[in-house]
Amino acid sequence: MSAAHHPAPIDTVVFDLGNVLIRWNPRNLYRKLFGEDLEAMETFLSEVCHTAWNEQQDQGRTWQVAIEEAIARHPSQEVLIRAYRERWEEMLDGAIEETVHILDELHAKGMRLLALTNWSAETFPIARERFEFLQKFEGILVSGAEGIIKPSPEIFQLLLSRFDVDSRRAVFIDDHAPNIEGARREGFHAVQFFSPEQLREELVALGLPVQSAR
């Protein structure tokens, strides 16, 4: 068989950050604010400061505009709405250390490391300052700074062009199925993240230089 028939070896690993390397959940904050009333908390997070509302900040909307918009919808919830930005750091719950170990192994082997994250440009500096391992990435593409979010094809194409990546030689890791599908449409190898152990075995299967957990 000629070399042309062999798949190109992977030389670039692209990580999502939230809930792959960094635990993030608004409930980490709102459990403190709602106490025992978990039903009220879930109603607030589904009707007031809901996922689609938060994603607009990931797409570049300013927090000031977002907070004002939510207060206009639910004026009685103003204090709780303002807490979403004022106490945003309390939503972070530390690094997922076992995934950081995988990152460290890939870095030690000289693999090219990039990150592609749906994250507000205003809050990402908090994570950058808090998590030293983010320095291991050659580059981090933050959706809020670009005005595009995953799984839009444009954000994958921007990553490829900005960092001169061949998607056929890159693997993309994300916990969200639509983002995995979006990456595959742009030609990436893609691994949906469920646990560090599962990720490790899938990277081993792809021929990447990490130790098997078995």
N, C-alpha and C positions, 0 to 999 in steps of 0.2 A: 504493500500500500504506500502511495506517495505521501510525503509530509503534508501536502495540501488537505488530505482527508482527516488528519488528526486535529482535534480541537486545540486551539491555542491555549497555552498554560495561563492561568490567572496570575496577574501581577499586581492587581489593585483591589483593595477591599474598602467598600463604602458602607459606613455604619450610620443607621439612624441613632439618635441619642436617647430620647425620652422613652423610658421603660424597656430599653435595650441595655444602655450603659448607666442611665440615671433614672432613679425612681421618681416619678411625678404623678401626683394625684390631688385634685382640689379637696378631696375628702380629708386629707391630712390636716388641712386648715379648718374646714367647716365642721368636722366632728367636735372641735374645741368650741365652736360658736353655737352649735345646735345642741350639744350635750346628748341627752338620751333620745331626743326627738329625731331619729334617723329618717323617718318618713318625711318630715318637713325639710330636712336637708336634701333628700333626693328630689323633692318637688322643686326646691330652689335651683338645684343643679340641672334640672331638666326643663324648667320653664323660665328662669330668670337669667342666670349666668350659665347658659347651656353650651354644648360642644360647638355648635355652629357659630354662636356669638364669639367664643374664644378663638375659633379658627380665623375669624376676620382680623384679629390682632396678629396671628401667624402670617396673614397675607399682607400685613403692612398698615392696618388701621391703627391709629394712635390709641393709647389707653385712655387718654382724656376724652376723646370722642366716644369710645366704647362705654365708659362709665356713665357719661351723660345720657347716652342712648338707653342704657338699661334702667337708669333712674327715671327717665321719662316714661318708660313702660310700667315700672313698679316703684313709684315714689315711696311707698311705705317700707321698702326694703333697702333704702339708701345706705344705711350703715353696713349691711352685709355685702352690698354690691361694691362699695368702696374698699372693703377688706380684700376683695379679690386681687386688687393691684397693690394696696398698701402693705398687705401681709403675704404677698405672692411667694416669697422665699420659703414660707412655712409649708408650701405644697411640695417642695422638694424633700425627698426622704433618703438622701444619700446615694452613693454609687452602688451598682450591682457588681460587687467585687469579682465574682466568678467570670463575668464578661470582660471586666477590666483585665483580668489575667490573660484572657485570649488575646485582647488587644496588645498587651505587653509581649506575648510570644511572637505575634506577627511583626511587631515593631523590631524586636530583637533579631528577627530573621531578615530584616530589610525589605519587608513588603511595603508597597505604597499604600498609605492610609489616608482616606478622606472621610468626611462626615457630611450628611445631607439631612437637615432637620427642619421640621415645621415648628417654628419657635418665633416669638415676638422679638423684634430687634431691640426693644427697650428692656426686656428681661433677660435676654441671653447673656449680657455681660455679667450678671449675677452668677450664672453657672460657670462661665469662663474663669471667673476669679476663684470660685469655690472648688472646682474639680481640676486638679493639676494634670491629670492624665489627658485632658483635652489638648495639651501642648504636643502630644505625640502625633497629632494629625497634621499632615502637610497643608491641608486646607479644610475649612468648614464652611459649607454653603447654608446660610440661614434664610429661611423663606421670608421672614418679615423684612429683611433688608433688601430682598429682591422683588417683593410684591407678587410672588407666585408660590403656591403650595403644592406639595405632593397630593395626589398622584398626577398632577398636570404633566403632560409630556414635555412642556417647555422647561420645567425645572430640571428634569433629567438631562435634557439636551444642553442646558446651560452648564451643568456640572461637567459634561463630556467636553464641551468646547473650552471652558475656562481652564480646566486642568489637563487638557489634551489627553483624555482617556479613551481607550478603545473598549466599548461596552462588552465586546465578545471576550475580553481578557479581564473583566471586572466582575466581582460578586457584590451584590447589594443585600444588606441585612436590615430588616424592619419587622416590627411586631404587628403591623396593620396590613391585612390581606390586600386591600385595594392598592396600597403602595407597592406591594410585591408584584401585583399584576401590571401596574404602570411601568415598573422597571423592566419587567420581561418584555413588554411591548417595545421598549427601546433597545432591546438586545442584550441586556444584562443577564448573567446568572443571578438568581435571587433566592434567598433563604428566609422564610418567615421564622421569626424568633418566637419560641415558646419558653425555652429555658436555656441557661448557659450550657448544660450538658448536651442537650439536643443540638444546639448550634455547633458545639465542638465536633460532634460526630459528623454533622453535615459538611463542615469545612474539611475534615479529614477525608471524607468521601470525594470531595472536589480536588483533593491533592494539595491542600494548603498545609504549610509547615506548622501545625499545632499538634500537641500531644493528644492522643485518644484518651477519653475518660475511662475506657474499659481496661 
